[in-house]
């Protein structure tokens, strides 16, 4: 009778969670004071993290009227601009045009082609100087790098990407803290990945 002895297996190391940005460093831009703070911060930086969120469409043939939220982040702060009502769009359009049309401010993020097309159409602006990290950091044209993989590679951490949050109602009148954190982390993590990848590349040159 053969006896099989099971050998002890090495435990698979688990990576720590990506901490992300603190909730008190996320500004949902809804009044003039917040808009002024956003302008002072965003226009003083040469590179920003950038992303958008849209309410999902579950009806076949129905087109999204998103994006419903734009995220722009510095290393320390994330500014979130709701774009659901015409009042919100008109309130933020001026600053968003200054930032997104600027050739002097680089906007970095993951998977931005659809975001840019929809946003350009919604705001009637020309988006310039955008770097899609999913392409620039990828080793293969066929397999692009997403935010989660990039955070794992460059920081050795896990960026939590809850499907429940990602497919939540981004056009809601009141966004939850989980939505705010998810959206802000998407934009800021892109910036931090870009800065680290650039520094590593420069050190090898």
C-alpha positions as CSV (number, residue, x, y, z in Angstrom):
1,X,0.0,0.0,0.0
2,X,1.5,3.3,-1.1
3,X,1.5,6.0,1.5
4,X,1.6,9.6,0.3
5,X,3.1,12.1,2.7
6,X,2.0,15.6,2.2
7,X,4.8,18.0,2.4
8,X,4.3,21.3,4.2
9,X,3.8,24.2,1.7
10,X,5.2,27.6,2.1
11,X,2.6,30.1,2.9
12,X,1.9,32.5,0.1
13,X,3.0,36.0,1.2
14,X,0.1,38.5,1.3
15,X,0.8,42.1,0.3
16,X,-0.4,44.9,2.6
17,X,-3.2,47.1,1.5
18,X,-2.5,50.3,-0.3
19,X,-3.4,53.0,2.3
20,X,-4.4,55.6,-0.2
21,X,-5.4,59.1,0.6
22,X,-7.0,60.2,3.9
23,X,-10.6,61.2,3.7
24,X,-9.8,64.7,5.1
25,X,-7.5,65.2,2.1
26,X,-10.3,64.7,-0.3
27,X,-12.2,67.9,-1.4
28,X,-15.5,67.5,-3.1
29,X,-15.7,70.8,-4.9
30,X,-19.2,72.3,-4.4
31,X,-18.7,75.9,-3.3
32,X,-16.5,78.9,-4.2
33,X,-14.1,78.4,-1.3
34,X,-13.4,74.9,-2.4
35,X,-13.1,76.0,-6.0
36,X,-10.6,78.6,-5.1
37,X,-8.6,76.0,-3.1
38,X,-8.7,73.7,-6.1
39,X,-7.5,76.4,-8.5
40,X,-4.6,77.4,-6.2
41,X,-3.4,73.8,-5.9
42,X,-4.0,72.4,-9.4
43,X,-2.6,75.3,-11.4
44,X,0.6,75.3,-9.3
45,X,1.5,71.8,-10.3
46,X,3.1,70.5,-13.5
47,X,1.7,67.0,-13.2
48,X,-1.6,65.7,-11.8
49,X,-3.3,62.4,-11.3
50,X,-6.5,62.2,-13.4
51,X,-9.5,60.0,-13.7
52,X,-13.3,60.1,-14.1
53,X,-16.3,58.1,-12.9
54,X,-19.6,57.5,-14.6
55,X,-22.9,56.1,-13.4
56,X,-23.2,52.6,-15.0
57,X,-25.7,52.0,-17.8
58,X,-27.5,48.7,-17.5
59,X,-30.0,49.2,-20.4
60,X,-29.0,47.9,-23.8
61,X,-28.6,50.6,-26.4
62,X,-28.7,53.4,-23.9
63,X,-25.7,55.8,-23.9
64,X,-24.1,57.2,-20.8
65,X,-24.3,60.9,-20.2
66,X,-21.2,60.7,-18.1
67,X,-18.6,61.3,-16.8
68,X,-20.4,62.3,-13.6
69,X,-17.3,62.9,-11.6
70,X,-13.8,64.2,-12.4
71,X,-10.9,63.5,-10.1
72,X,-7.7,65.6,-10.2
73,X,-5.0,64.9,-7.6
74,X,-1.7,66.3,-6.3
75,X,0.6,64.3,-4.1
76,X,-1.2,65.6,-1.0
77,X,-4.8,66.4,-2.0
78,X,-7.5,65.1,-4.3
79,X,-10.2,67.3,-5.8
80,X,-13.4,65.8,-7.0
81,X,-15.7,67.7,-9.3
82,X,-19.4,66.5,-9.6
83,X,-20.7,66.9,-13.2
84,X,-24.3,65.8,-12.9
85,X,-26.4,69.0,-13.2
86,X,-26.0,71.9,-15.6
87,X,-25.3,74.1,-12.5
88,X,-22.4,71.8,-11.4
89,X,-21.0,71.7,-15.0
90,X,-21.1,75.5,-15.4
91,X,-19.7,76.0,-11.9
92,X,-16.5,73.9,-12.6
93,X,-16.1,74.3,-16.3
94,X,-13.8,77.3,-16.2
95,X,-11.2,75.7,-13.9
96,X,-11.5,72.3,-15.6
97,X,-10.8,73.9,-18.9
98,X,-7.8,75.7,-17.6
99,X,-6.3,72.4,-16.2
100,X,-7.4,69.9,-18.8
101,X,-6.5,72.1,-21.9
102,X,-3.2,73.2,-20.4
103,X,-0.1,72.0,-22.3
104,X,2.0,72.9,-19.3
105,X,0.2,70.5,-16.9
106,X,0.6,66.8,-17.5
107,X,-2.4,64.7,-16.6
108,X,-1.6,61.0,-15.8
109,X,-4.0,58.1,-15.3
110,X,-5.0,54.6,-16.4
111,X,-7.3,53.8,-19.3
112,X,-8.1,57.3,-20.3
113,X,-9.1,57.2,-23.9
114,X,-12.9,56.8,-23.3
115,X,-12.8,59.2,-20.4
116,X,-11.3,61.9,-22.6
117,X,-13.7,61.5,-25.5
118,X,-16.8,61.6,-23.2
119,X,-15.5,64.5,-21.2
120,X,-14.5,66.6,-24.2
121,X,-17.9,66.1,-25.6
122,X,-19.7,66.9,-22.3
123,X,-17.7,70.0,-21.4
124,X,-16.9,71.2,-24.9
125,X,-13.2,71.4,-24.3
126,X,-10.0,70.1,-25.9
127,X,-8.0,67.9,-23.5
128,X,-4.3,68.2,-23.9
129,X,-1.0,66.7,-22.4
130,X,-2.5,63.5,-21.1
131,X,-0.4,60.3,-20.5
132,X,-2.2,57.0,-20.3
133,X,-0.1,54.9,-17.9
134,X,-1.9,51.7,-18.9
135,X,0.0,52.0,-22.2
136,X,3.2,53.8,-21.2
137,X,4.0,51.4,-18.3
138,X,3.0,48.2,-20.1
139,X,5.6,45.7,-21.3
140,X,3.2,44.4,-24.0
141,X,0.8,46.1,-26.4
142,X,-1.6,43.2,-26.0
143,X,-1.7,43.3,-22.2
144,X,-2.0,46.8,-20.8
145,X,-1.1,47.6,-17.1
146,X,-4.0,48.6,-14.9
147,X,-3.9,50.7,-11.7
148,X,-4.1,47.6,-9.4
149,X,-1.2,45.9,-11.1
150,X,0.9,49.1,-11.2
151,X,0.4,49.7,-7.4
152,X,1.5,46.1,-6.8
153,X,4.6,46.4,-9.0
154,X,5.8,49.8,-7.8
155,X,4.7,49.8,-4.1
156,X,4.3,46.2,-3.2
157,X,0.7,46.9,-2.0
158,X,-2.8,46.0,-3.0
159,X,-5.1,48.7,-4.4
160,X,-8.6,47.7,-3.3
161,X,-10.9,47.9,-6.3
162,X,-14.4,47.1,-5.1
163,X,-16.7,46.2,-7.9
164,X,-19.7,47.2,-5.7
165,X,-18.2,50.7,-5.4
166,X,-17.0,51.0,-9.0
167,X,-20.4,50.2,-10.4
168,X,-22.3,52.3,-7.9
169,X,-24.3,55.4,-8.7
170,X,-21.8,58.2,-9.4
171,X,-24.6,60.6,-10.3
172,X,-26.1,60.3,-6.8
173,X,-26.9,63.6,-5.0
174,X,-24.7,62.6,-2.1
175,X,-21.7,60.4,-2.6
176,X,-20.6,58.1,0.2
177,X,-17.2,58.1,1.9
178,X,-16.4,54.8,0.1
179,X,-17.1,56.4,-3.2
180,X,-15.0,59.5,-2.4
181,X,-12.1,57.3,-1.3
182,X,-12.3,55.0,-4.3
183,X,-12.4,57.9,-6.7
184,X,-9.6,59.9,-5.0
185,X,-7.3,56.8,-4.7
186,X,-7.7,56.1,-8.5
187,X,-6.4,59.6,-9.4
188,X,-3.7,60.0,-6.7
189,X,-2.3,56.4,-7.0
190,X,-1.8,57.1,-10.8
191,X,0.2,60.2,-10.0
192,X,2.4,58.5,-7.3
193,X,3.0,55.5,-9.6
194,X,4.1,57.9,-12.4
195,X,6.4,59.8,-10.2
196,X,8.1,56.7,-8.8
197,X,8.4,55.1,-12.3
198,X,9.9,58.3,-13.7
199,X,12.4,58.5,-10.8
200,X,13.4,54.8,-11.3
201,X,13.8,55.4,-15.0
202,X,15.9,58.5,-14.5
203,X,18.2,56.7,-12.0
204,X,18.9,54.0,-14.6
205,X,19.7,56.5,-17.4
